[in-house]
Amino acid sequence: MIPNLKVIFLFLWLLQCGGGNVDVRQEPPIQVALLKEGITIPCKVIFPYMPKYTKFSICYYWINALDQKTSIHSFSKNVAIPPGAENTTATLFYNYTVTPLENTSSTGTYYCKVKWSDIQKTGRGVFVLVRVLSIAATALLLWKRKVLCPRRSQPNILRQKVETQLPSASPPPPPVYDSLDVQQVDVYSSLENNTNNPPHGKNLPGKTPKKQETLEDSSDTLYENI
């Protein structure tokens, strides 16, 4: 019973001191980098805002495929506690960029290790795969762009073809008023032609036929003889 109580008290003491909240995380776990480019080693440090844990040192190193360890960079930190943040948990990022990668042998796992006065934590590491961008790969990328770009524009081309093949719209019919005007002009012109050219056999007003004039002349001569 007594050993169990000791374990419980030790656990509570660790929580009070903040030792249970100390951690180092590295995300994402895998990166792919090109030769002559840089990589960033992620390092997220979690610790309580207590004087015991605000002083620490950070070390970056990597292990190659032959399991050989190589140190990259290291420095120390003394973080100031913000007002009112005592005994709270701090999460700070200390990423480090490595440039440039000289050859493909830079492939390996990169680590971030944080050391306090009485404890140290190491991240799980980030595996970095270094690749060479060859001329053939560049040509392949350019060819893919050249082939895929016209395919993307095919819907626009088909739409343009459909628009050009559509029959042209017929002109609108003339307004009703214009057709009425034309009919009125035709009626007027026909009436005018009938007045100027009377039908055969009909007498025009103001003119008497020649037969009637002959009868009148003969009646006048008869009166004179009487």
C-alpha positions as CSV (number, residue, x, y, z in Angstrom):
1,M,0.0,0.0,0.0
2,I,2.8,2.4,0.9
3,P,4.7,1.9,-2.5
4,N,1.5,2.8,-4.3
5,L,1.1,6.0,-2.3
6,K,4.7,6.9,-3.2
7,V,3.9,6.5,-6.9
8,I,0.8,8.6,-6.6
9,F,2.7,11.4,-4.8
10,L,5.5,11.2,-7.3
11,F,3.0,11.6,-10.2
12,L,1.3,14.5,-8.5
13,W,4.7,16.2,-7.9
14,L,5.6,15.8,-11.5
15,L,2.4,17.4,-12.6
16,Q,2.9,20.3,-10.2
17,C,6.5,20.8,-11.3
18,G,5.4,20.6,-14.9
19,G,7.7,17.8,-15.9
20,G,4.8,15.8,-17.3
21,N,4.2,18.6,-19.9
22,V,7.7,18.7,-21.4
23,D,7.8,17.4,-24.9
24,V,9.4,17.8,-28.4
25,R,7.5,17.1,-31.6
26,Q,8.5,17.0,-35.2
27,E,5.9,17.2,-38.0
28,P,5.5,16.2,-40.8
29,P,7.5,13.0,-40.5
30,I,8.5,12.8,-44.2
31,Q,9.9,15.4,-46.6
32,V,11.1,15.3,-50.2
33,A,13.7,17.8,-51.3
34,L,15.6,18.6,-54.5
35,L,19.3,18.8,-54.8
36,K,20.7,22.3,-54.2
37,E,17.6,23.2,-52.3
38,G,17.1,23.6,-48.6
39,I,15.1,21.7,-46.0
40,T,13.5,22.9,-42.8
41,I,13.9,20.8,-39.6
42,P,10.7,21.2,-37.6
43,C,11.0,21.5,-33.8
44,K,8.0,22.2,-31.6
45,V,9.0,22.6,-27.9
46,I,6.3,22.2,-25.2
47,F,7.2,23.1,-21.6
48,P,5.6,24.8,-18.6
49,Y,6.2,28.5,-17.8
50,M,8.4,27.8,-14.8
51,P,11.9,29.1,-14.1
52,K,13.2,25.5,-14.1
53,Y,12.0,24.9,-17.7
54,T,12.4,28.2,-19.4
55,K,16.2,27.6,-19.8
56,F,17.1,24.9,-22.3
57,S,19.4,24.1,-25.2
58,I,18.4,22.8,-28.7
59,C,20.6,20.6,-30.9
60,Y,19.9,19.6,-34.5
61,Y,21.6,16.5,-36.1
62,W,20.9,13.9,-38.7
63,I,21.6,10.2,-39.2
64,N,22.4,9.0,-42.7
65,A,21.7,5.6,-44.4
66,L,24.9,4.2,-42.9
67,D,23.6,5.1,-39.4
68,Q,26.3,7.8,-39.0
69,K,25.4,10.8,-36.8
70,T,26.3,14.3,-37.9
71,S,25.7,17.5,-35.8
72,I,24.2,20.4,-37.7
73,H,23.5,23.3,-35.3
74,S,22.9,24.0,-31.6
75,F,22.1,27.0,-29.4
76,S,20.7,27.9,-26.0
77,K,17.4,29.6,-25.0
78,N,16.2,31.6,-22.0
79,V,12.5,32.3,-22.5
80,A,10.9,35.1,-20.5
81,I,7.7,34.3,-18.7
82,P,4.9,36.6,-19.9
83,P,3.0,38.4,-17.1
84,G,0.2,36.2,-15.7
85,A,1.4,33.1,-17.6
86,E,3.2,31.3,-14.7
87,N,2.5,27.6,-14.4
88,T,0.8,27.5,-17.8
89,T,2.0,25.4,-20.8
90,A,4.1,27.1,-23.5
91,T,4.3,25.8,-27.1
92,L,7.1,27.4,-29.1
93,F,8.5,26.6,-32.6
94,Y,12.2,26.5,-33.2
95,N,12.5,25.3,-36.8
96,Y,15.9,25.3,-38.5
97,T,16.6,25.5,-42.2
98,V,19.5,23.6,-43.8
99,T,20.8,24.9,-47.2
100,P,21.9,23.8,-49.6
101,L,21.9,20.0,-50.0
102,E,25.1,19.3,-51.8
103,N,24.4,15.7,-52.9
104,T,21.9,12.8,-52.5
105,S,23.8,11.4,-49.6
106,S,22.0,14.1,-47.5
107,T,19.1,11.7,-47.5
108,G,18.5,10.6,-43.9
109,T,16.6,11.3,-40.7
110,Y,16.9,14.8,-39.1
111,Y,16.3,15.2,-35.4
112,C,15.7,18.0,-32.9
113,K,16.8,17.4,-29.3
114,V,16.0,19.7,-26.4
115,K,17.9,19.5,-23.1
116,W,16.8,21.0,-19.7
117,S,18.8,20.9,-16.5
118,D,17.4,17.6,-15.4
119,I,15.6,16.1,-18.5
120,Q,16.1,16.0,-22.2
121,K,13.6,15.2,-25.0
122,T,14.2,14.2,-28.6
123,G,11.7,14.4,-31.4
124,R,10.8,11.4,-33.5
125,G,12.8,12.8,-36.5
126,V,11.9,13.7,-40.0
127,F,13.0,11.5,-42.9
128,V,14.2,13.6,-45.8
129,L,14.5,12.1,-49.3
130,V,16.9,14.1,-51.5
131,R,16.2,13.7,-55.3
132,V,17.9,15.0,-58.4
133,L,15.8,16.7,-61.0
134,S,17.2,15.3,-64.3
135,I,16.8,16.7,-67.8
136,A,14.5,13.8,-68.7
137,A,12.2,14.6,-65.8
138,T,12.1,18.3,-66.8
139,A,11.3,17.4,-70.4
140,L,8.6,15.0,-69.1
141,L,7.0,17.8,-67.0
142,L,7.0,20.2,-70.0
143,W,5.5,17.6,-72.2
144,K,2.7,16.9,-69.7
145,R,1.9,20.6,-69.6
146,K,1.9,20.9,-73.3
147,V,-0.5,17.9,-73.7
148,L,-2.8,18.7,-70.8
149,C,-3.3,22.4,-71.6
150,P,-5.1,21.8,-75.0
151,R,-7.3,19.2,-73.3
152,R,-8.4,21.8,-70.8
153,S,-9.3,24.2,-73.6
154,Q,-11.3,21.6,-75.6
155,P,-14.7,22.6,-74.1
156,N,-14.2,26.2,-75.3
157,I,-13.2,25.0,-78.8
158,L,-16.3,22.8,-79.0
159,R,-18.5,25.6,-77.9
160,Q,-17.0,27.9,-80.5
161,K,-17.6,25.3,-83.2
162,V,-21.2,24.8,-82.2
163,E,-21.7,28.6,-82.2
164,T,-20.3,28.9,-85.7
165,Q,-22.5,26.0,-87.0
166,L,-25.7,27.4,-85.7
167,P,-28.0,28.7,-88.5
168,S,-28.2,32.4,-88.8
169,A,-31.4,34.0,-87.5
170,S,-33.9,35.0,-90.3
171,P,-34.6,38.7,-90.4
172,P,-37.7,39.8,-88.6
173,P,-41.0,40.3,-90.6
174,P,-41.9,43.9,-91.5
175,P,-44.1,45.7,-89.1
176,V,-47.9,45.5,-89.5
177,Y,-48.1,49.2,-90.0
178,D,-45.7,49.1,-93.0
179,S,-47.8,46.4,-94.7
180,L,-50.9,48.4,-94.2
181,D,-49.3,51.5,-95.7
182,V,-48.3,49.5,-98.8
183,Q,-51.8,48.1,-99.2
184,Q,-53.3,51.6,-98.9
185,V,-50.9,52.9,-101.6
186,D,-52.0,50.1,-103.9
187,V,-55.7,50.9,-103.3
188,Y,-55.1,54.6,-104.0
189,S,-53.2,53.9,-107.2
190,S,-55.9,51.5,-108.4
191,L,-58.6,54.1,-107.8
192,E,-56.6,56.8,-109.6
193,N,-56.1,54.6,-112.6
194,N,-59.9,53.9,-112.8
195,T,-60.7,57.6,-112.8
196,N,-58.2,58.4,-115.4
197,N,-59.2,55.4,-117.7
198,P,-63.0,55.0,-117.5
199,P,-64.4,51.8,-118.7
200,H,-65.5,51.3,-122.3
201,G,-69.1,52.2,-123.1
202,K,-69.6,54.8,-120.2
203,N,-69.9,58.5,-120.9
204,L,-67.9,61.1,-119.0
205,P,-69.9,63.8,-117.3
206,G,-70.1,67.1,-119.3
207,K,-69.9,65.4,-122.7
208,T,-72.9,64.2,-124.9
209,P,-72.7,61.6,-127.5
210,K,-72.5,62.6,-131.2
211,K,-75.8,60.9,-132.0
212,Q,-77.6,63.2,-129.6
213,E,-76.0,66.3,-131.1
214,T,-77.2,65.2,-134.6
215,L,-80.8,65.0,-133.4
216,E,-80.7,68.4,-131.8
217,D,-79.3,69.9,-135.1
218,S,-82.1,68.3,-137.1
219,S,-84.8,69.7,-134.7
220,D,-83.4,73.2,-135.1
221,T,-83.6,72.9,-138.9
222,L,-87.2,71.7,-138.8
223,Y,-88.3,74.8,-136.7
224,E,-86.6,77.1,-139.1
225,N,-88.4,75.6,-142.1
226,I,-91.8,76.0,-140.4
